[in-house]
Amino acid sequence: MKKASIILSATLLTLAFVKCKPAAEDRFKMHENAKRISDSIGRTIDAAMAEVAIQPKAVADTTKPKAK
């Protein structure tokens, strides 16, 4: 009897988890929000990196032969 009640309760819990997942529309909306937030974080990081980027003042020309 104890074994049967364990199997029955496990089955009921499994069905409860399967039935309680978000609907397709909710999942689509969650994915849209996650993509929007991810893009926003990416833009913020890119802007911060652009602010601290060191711009070179002059580029050395190493293709010319040295004068003797």
Buried (B, 14 or more C-beta within 10 A) or exposed (E): EEEEEEEEEEEEEEEEEEEEEEEEEEEEEEEEEEEEEEEEEEEEEEEEEEEEEEEEEEEEEEEEEEEE
